Amino acid sequence: MVFAAVPAFLDGPPLAHTGGFGEPTCQACHFDGALNDPSGSLQIRGLPEQYRSGETYTIEVLLVKPGVKQAGFQASLRESATGNQAGTWIDPSEGTKMQTDDDGILYVMHTRAGAAFVQGDTARWQLAWRAPEHASDQVILHIAGNAADGDESPFGDAIYTTSFILDPLP
């Protein structure tokens, strides 16, 4: 079998691959598995159902899959009504970085070091998000993750997506 070479995205995926607002997911390059394979999961911890203007929240991303060798993710937080950037990611932690696209959307994702943040069957990253100063709109987190088998090919990886909705506090 012959397939086109696809670069491994150990330093982070191409921008705008969270699965939200019509974006593709990691399946654009890692395409041979079903989305959200039930043998694993992508989990978000630390976000409240309601956010307070200007408050900073620590978020934990967990990607769980038996046999995972490397892992990656990309996330964005946007106003649900407009798709505009909501608040800001702050102080990327070890193993993560931020990049902004041409539309001003700020994405946070894994780095080369962060692709190796795997212990047992779980990859884990810590993030921080500062809510918008003027909370008036519902905010939605979109995130896509890749539980990779470590061979740096587009085959044998499991892609997961999830979203999380936050309402502003009155």
Secondary structure as GFF3:
##gff-version 3
##sequence-region A 1 170
A	DSSP	three_ten_helix	26	28	.	.	.	ID=ss1
A	DSSP	beta_strand	41	45	.	.	.	ID=ss2
A	DSSP	beta_strand	50	51	.	.	.	ID=ss3
A	DSSP	beta_strand	56	64	.	.	.	ID=ss4
A	DSSP	beta_strand	70	79	.	.	.	ID=ss5
A	DSSP	beta_strand	88	89	.	.	.	ID=ss6
A	DSSP	beta_strand	96	100	.	.	.	ID=ss7
A	DSSP	beta_strand	106	110	.	.	.	ID=ss8
A	DSSP	three_ten_helix	114	116	.	.	.	ID=ss9
A	DSSP	beta_strand	118	119	.	.	.	ID=ss10
A	DSSP	beta_strand	122	130	.	.	.	ID=ss11
A	DSSP	beta_strand	139	148	.	.	.	ID=ss12
A	DSSP	beta_strand	158	168	.	.	.	ID=ss13
###
